């Protein structure tokens, strides 16, 4: 039975109810400027389910250790054990060391299975990348005007080590830039190492383990942040107020030749709070430099920053904000994950690590920021859309000519660490941080939502090289036993119903439902399955409603109206014993004794 891809008539169940257009809450999904490069044949270290041996560098995770801490902790006189009150010498990244959440004996990122790791700040994370051979120190003079971004972009495309620029032209000695902070890793066999380490998992974590960990954390008990004293907050080492608080001091990068200007935010979080204080949001959205005291950036109504800003607009007051660059690598990662509206990212990060995030009060606004941040910019966001923003090259991989009127960020205070590091993302064609962070986060949300609906799902994955335009959902071999009387068309329909009403589900144009005999994070597996299991016309269902305006596959009219179809494809095989064929592969076309003999004598 197939469901045709025809537009539903009035009253059809495939049309979201009026007023129920899902929030596209992926805070970096529209207008985020995060990116990294491709270059490997597979997106994860996971092998096919039919292989003989598992990758020994991967870890079987059992979910976060959330729930072990409750309520905000008080600050201590000595400060957190993972950071120091004074910054490292110029050019060094070896300040605090990483702190495992459950054991002090497992800080080597190249090791195999081990407990969760907590870095707490950017510099310990860079030490871990360096131990993997995944950090490149660039000591020659480099310009923040396109050159640093070009090196970062090529590093992504060649899947090279992350570049740390230690000699940036035009700024004080010691001011640094970091490119490709969460791109695919150059570490052999560990392409997701930067992503995994960012959320405290081993470098060899597979795509399925990563998504499962994030999905489990979504339902874990939040661990509220822990206030610390100013003297225990590295981000307070230097405080700039008044005329001294100018971005002219910093290497704000110009990312693409066709951009509207330098971009002050490509991998930082915007801290904002509703006027009534009920919700504090940490999100990523692109922000363009106007001058040393002013910036402008995308404030999209469907995103969290837009929701909170609109509440301030209603009361006629500018929105207090803090823009945080650097710090705990989990902070920008989670800032790009599409958590549900009203969820505080700080509590989610605490649940992710099993311990609270240390925060400190801002100088001029009533907000708290991660104490280990490299740079914090404070001020207010205007009530009106007073400046023209853009263009900027986005996650679909194309340049842009589009601009729009957006609110203005005023710069009223800046605090920073000694020898601060400003992260840079050169967004563009996949694979980059948008795809490794927002795409992975969307997959985790899809997995959590389908599990919550009681549907038998093995994993979900946003194929990295599909530029966050596709989602893949895999189901277990026994799904028919778990859902008696349900055929593949009905299962695909149920998945479509859940995701068509979800912000993460509507953030991608096409979802493919496949059996879990393939690894959706392995491009070789996935392309073979799509080519041989997806019918060119039938076995698909379209659900009409909100669509992401930056998805390049839609028409100009659909993007302008933010309305169109998302399509769910039924690629499920027949049931075992009812027409399902084995793979004509080494794993399935030969008996075990032959496979073992071949492997034992492979190098003879």
N, C-alpha and C positions, 0 to 999 in steps of 0.2 A: 504494500500500500504506500503510495506517495502522496505528498501534499504539494500541490502546484504553487509555484512562486507567482501568484497573481495577487493584485492588490485586494485586500478584503473589502467586502461591502459593509455598509453601515451596520454597527452592532456586532461585528465579528469579534471573536475573542482575541484576535491578534492585533488589535488596536489598543494602545494604552488609554486608559480613561482620561478624560479631560481633567486637567489640573494635576495629573499624576505623572507628568514628565519627569523621569528620574534625573536627579542631580548628577552631572558629570563631575563627581567630586575628586577625580584624579587631579590633585592640585598642580601637578606638572603636566597633565595630559593636554591641556590647551594653553599654549603660551609658556610652557616650561622650556628652559634652554639647556637641557641636559643631554649629553651625547657621548658615544664612544665607538670604537671601530671594530671592524670584522676582520676575519682572516683565517679562521679555523673552519674545518669542515663540519664540526659539530658544536652545538651550543652547551653541552654539558658533558660531564665525564661518565654519565650513566650509559651502560651498554645495553643491548637488547635483552629482553627478559629471558631469552632462550640461550644466552651464553653459558659457558662452563664455569667461569670464574668472575668474581666481582673485583672491581678496582680496589686495591688495598689502601689507597689513600683517602677513600671516602669514608664518611661516618654515617651510621644509622642513628638518626636523631629521634628522640622521644618527646619532642615538644618543649616549649619554654618552661623555665622553672618559676613561672609567674605564680603569684599568690603567696610566696614565702615572705613577702614584706607588705605590711599594711600601714596606711596613713603616712603623712609626710614626716620624715625624720628631722631632728634638729641638727643644726650645724655644730661642728666640733671645733675646738681651738686649734687643732693641728691640721684640719682640712682633710680632704680625701687622700687616700693612700696612693691613688693612681696619678696624681699630678703634684707639681711643686709650685711654690709661690713665685719663683723666679724663672725666667725663660732661659733656654739654652743659648750657647754662644752662636754668633752668626754662622749660618751655613749648616748648623746641626739640626737633626731631627730627633736626637736622642734625649728627650726630656723625661717624662714619666714613662714607666714601662706598663705593658698591658697587664690587666688583672683578671684572671679567670674568675667566673662567677661562683664556681664550686670547688676549685682546687688550685693551689698555688704552683702546681708542678707541670702545667700544661700550656706554656706560653709560646712554644715553638710553632709557628704557623705552617711549617712543612710537615708536621707530625701527622699521624693517622687519627683514628677516632679519639675524641677527648671531650671534656666538658666545654660549656660555652665560654667564650673569651670576651672580656670587656676592656676596650682600650681607653675609653673616657675622653680621648682627645685625638687630634689629627696626627700628632707627631709619633705617638706609639704605633699607630696604624702604618705610618710610612716606614718605621723600623721593620715592621712585619713584612711589608712589601719588599723592602731591601733584602731581608733574609731569604725571600723567595727568588731573588734576582729580578724582581718586577718593578724596580724603581731606577730611573736614569737621572743622575745629577747633571744638569746642564750648567757649566761654569762659565762659558763664554758669554759676552754681552748679547742680550736678546731684547728686542723691543716688544712692549705690550701692544703696540699698534700692528695687529695682524700676525706678526712673526711668531709669537708664543702660541697663538691659536692655530697657526698653520702647522707648527711642529706637533701640537696636540692632536690635530686632525689626522695627520699622517701616522702618528703613533696608533690612533684608533684603527685606521685602515690597514695598517701592517700588523696589528695586534702586538705592538712593541711595549716595552716597559713604560710606566707612567713617567712623564718628564717633570722634574722639579727644577724650576728655573731659579738659580741662585745668584744671578748677576743681571738684574733687570735694569734696562737703561732708563734714565730720567727720574729715578726715585732714590731715596737714601739707601746706603749700603745695608744689607740685611733684609730688605723688603723682597719677598719672594712670590712666585706664582707656581701653582701646581696644576698640571694638565691631566686629563683623563682619569679623574679620581676613582671612578667606579666602572670603567670600561672593561672589556674582556681582557683577561690576564695573559701575559706572555709565558707564565709558568707552565712547563710541559704537563699535559694531562689535567690541568686545573683551570680551564677557561673562565670559570665563575669565581675564581679566588677572591678578587676584589669585592665582589658583591657579597660573597659568603662571609668574609672577614668583617665587612662593614656591619653586619648584623650579629657578629659574634660566633659564627660557625667555622668549622675547619676549612682550610683552603680547598680541599678536595670534595667538598659537598656537591652533591648532584642537584640538577634542576628540580627533580621531584622532592628531594629532601628540603630544599630551600623553600619551595612553595608551601609545602606541608607545614614547615615551622612557622612561616608567616601567617598561614591560615589558622593554626592552633592559637597563636598569640592573639589574634583578633578576638577570640572568645575568652581569653584569660582575664583574670582580675587585674585591673590597672594598678600599677605601682606609682603613686604620686611622686613628683619631683621633690628633692631635698634642698632647702635653702642653705647656702653656705655664706660665711662672712666674706667681706670684700678682700681681706688679706689672703684668703684661701682661693681666690678666683684669678687664675692667670690672665683672663681677659681684662682685668683692671690694672695691669702693669703700667699702662699709659692711658691717660684720660685727656681728651681734647674737647674743649668747650668754646662757645662763641666763635670768633673768627678763626680760631685754630682748628675748629672742626670742619675741615674741608677735604673732599675726596681728591683734590689736586695733589695731595701728598702720596697717593696710592697708585699702584700700577693697574688701573681699571682697563681691562683689555678690550680692544676692538676685535670682534670674532670673525666676521666675514666682510669681504670688500663691499658688498651691497647692503650692509646693515645701515640703519639710520644713525648710528653713533656707537661709541663704546658701550659695552653692557656691564653694568655694575653687579648684576646678579645672573649667574648661570648655574650656580651650585650652592646657593645659600638659602636659608629659610627666612621667611617673613613671619615674625611673631605678632599676632594680633588677637585682641580679646573683644568680645561683645560688650556693649555699654553696661549691661547688667552683670557682667562678670561670670556668666554661666558657662562660657565656652572660650577656651584659649586654644588657638590654632597655630600650628607650625607648618607652613606650606612653602612650596617652591613656585615662583612665577617669574618670568623674565622682567628685568628692570633695566632701562636705558639711562645712561648718564646725560643730563642736560648741561650742567656745569658743576663746580665743586660743591655747591650748596643745594642742588636740586636734581631730582631724578624723576622718571616717569616709567610706568610699566603696565602690562596687561592686568586689568581687574575685570574678570569675566563673571557675570552674575551667577552662572551655574557652578562656579568654583567656590571653595570655602572662603578665600580672601574676598571675593565679591559679595558673598552672603553677609560677612561681618561688616564690610565697608558700607553696605546698603543700610545696615542698622544705624550706623553713625550718621549717614546722610539723612535719615528720617528725623533725627533730632537736631540736625543742622550743625554738627560739630565735626572737625577734622579727626580722623582716626589715629590714635597713637600707634606707632609701629616700632619694631626693632628688626633690623636686617643683620643676620648672623652669618658670617663667613668662617668656615673651618670649624674645628672642634671634633667631638665624637663622630666618627663616620656614620653611625646609625642615624644621626639627626637629619642630615640632608636626604639620606635614603628613605626614612620614614616620611619626611616631608613630601616626597614624591609618590607615596603609596596612597591609593584612593580609599582611605578610611571613611566610614560613614559620617555624615554631618553630626556635629556635637561631640565627637570623640576627641579627647585631648591627646595629641601625639606624644606629649611628655609621659603620660601614663602608659601608653602603648610601648614606648621604648623601655620604660622601667620593667614592664612585663616581659619584653623581649629578652632583657638581660637578667631578670630576676633580682634587680636592685635598682634604687632610684637614680634618676639623672640629677646631678648637682646643678643648681641654678643660683643666680645672683641677681639682685635688683638692678634695673637700669639707673642711669644718672638723672635723666630728665623726664621719663615717662613711667607710668605705673605698670610696668611689665617686668617679667623675669626672663633671663636668657641663660643658655648653657654656660656654666662657669669656665669651661675649658675652651671656649671659642677663641679663634685667632683674632677676629675683628668684629666689632658690634657697632652698627650705625643706628642712631636713634633719631626720632622726629615724629612728624605728623603727615598724614596723607590727606590731601585736599578733598573738600566736599564735591567740587565740580570736576568735570573732565576738561582740564585746562591746557593740556599739552599734547602735541602729536607724537605718537610712539611708533617705532618701526621704520622700515621693515626689518625682519630678522629671519634667517634661515631656520626652518623648523624640522620636527622629527620625521616628517614624511620623506625628507631627503632632498627637497627642492628649495631653491632660492625664492624669495618673495618680493613683491612690489607693494604689498598691502600695508597701509598705515591706518591708525585710528586715534581718536581723541581719548586720552586716559587721564586719570588723576595724577597729581604731582606730589612726590615725596620731598619734604624739606629735611635738610640735614642739620640737626641741632646739637648733636654730640657724637663723638666717636671714641670708643675705647679699643685698645688692642694689646696683644702680647708683644714682648720684645721680639724683633725679627719676624714679623707676622707673615703668614702664608695665605695667599688669596687663591682659592680654587677656581679653576677655569674649565668650562665644558665647551668644546667646539662642536656644537650640534650640527647634524647633517644626515647623510645617508647612513643606514644601519651598518654596524652596530655601535651604539653609543649609550651614554647614561640614561637617556630617555627610555631606550628600549630595555636596558638591563635593570632599570629601577622601576619606572612607571609600568612597563610591560610585565615585569615579574610581580609587582604589587597588584596589578589588575588580575593576573592569574590567581594569586592567593585569594583575592576577594571572590572571584568566580568559584573557586573550589569551596570556600567557606559557605557561600550562599547555596550552592547545590547540595552540599552536605546537610545544611540546616533544613533544606526542603525534603530531606529523606531520600534523595536520589543516590543510587550506587555509582560513585565516581572514583576512579583511581587517582587521577591528577588533572590539572589544567595547566596550560602553557601558552604564553604569547610568543610565537616563533620570532626570535630576535631579528632575523633578516626580513621579516614581513613588516617592519616599521610600525609595530603596534596597530596594524590594520586587521590582523587575524587573531583568533583564539582557537585552541584545540582542547577538547575535553575527551579524555579516555575513560572507558568503563571496563569493569572486570569481566572475566570470562563467564562468571556465573550470574550476570545481571538478570537473566530471564528467570532464574530460580528465586531471586530476591523480589522480582516484580511479576508474579504469575499472571498470565493473560495479556501482558504488555508486549507489543511488537516493537521493532526498531523505530518505525515512524512515530509511534506514540511516545517512546522514550525521548526521541529528539524533540518532539512537540513539548513535552514537559520541561525539558531543559530550556527550550526557547521561551516558554512562558515565564520561567523564573528569571532568566537573564534579560528578557525584554523589559522587565520592570525594575532592573537594577542599573545603577550608574555605571558599574564596571562592565556589565553585559552590553550596554548601549555604546560603550566607548570604542568598540571594534565593529567593523563592518560585516565580518563573516566569522562564523563559528563552525568548526568541523567536529563532529562526534565520531570517534574512532574506537576500535578495540585497543586494549592495552598490551597487545602483542607487539606493538611498536613503541619506541621511545619518542614522544613528540618533540623533545629537545635535541634529538639527533636529526640533522637536516637530511641525511641520506635515508633514514627510516621514514621520515615524514613525507618527503617528496614522492617516494615510491608509493606510500599508502594513499596520498591524495590523488596521484595519477591513476591508480588502479582501483580505487574504491569509491571515488566521488563521481556520480553520474553527471554528464555534461548539462543536463536540463532537469531531470526529475529528482525525486527524493530530497527536496529542499523546501523550506518554508520561510516566507518573509514576514517580518513583524514591522509595521510602520509606526513611526513616532520620531522622537528626538534622535538626531545623529550629531556626532562630533564635527564642529565646523572646520577643523583642521585635517580631517581625513581626506586625502587627496583623491580617493577613488570616486567621490561623489561629484555631481555636476555643480557648477557655480550656483545655480538656483537652489539646489538642495542645501549647500553649505550656507548660503545666505539666509535661508529660512530655518536652518538647523532642523530639518525634517526630511525623512526618507526611510528606506528600508534597512534593517539589519537581517541577515539571512543565516539560517541554521541548516547545515548539510548533514544528512544521514549517510555516514560512510561505514556503518556497522556490517560486519560479516554475518553469514548464516551461523546458526548455532552449531557447536561441535557435534559431529555425527549427523548433521542435517545439510551437508553440502559445503561445509568449511574445508578449504584445502590447506595442506601444510605449505610452509614457505619452501621454495626451492633454494635452500641456503645451506651453508656448512652446518649450522646449528640444527636444522630440521630435516635435511635430506639424507643424513647418514646416521647409522647406529652409533651409540656411545662408544663402543669398543673401537670403531674405525676412527672416530674423532680423537679419542685419547691417543691412539697409535700415531696419528698424523702430528698431533701436538708434541708428543714425546720425541719425535724424530725430525721436527721441523728444521732444525739447524744442522742436520746430518748432511 
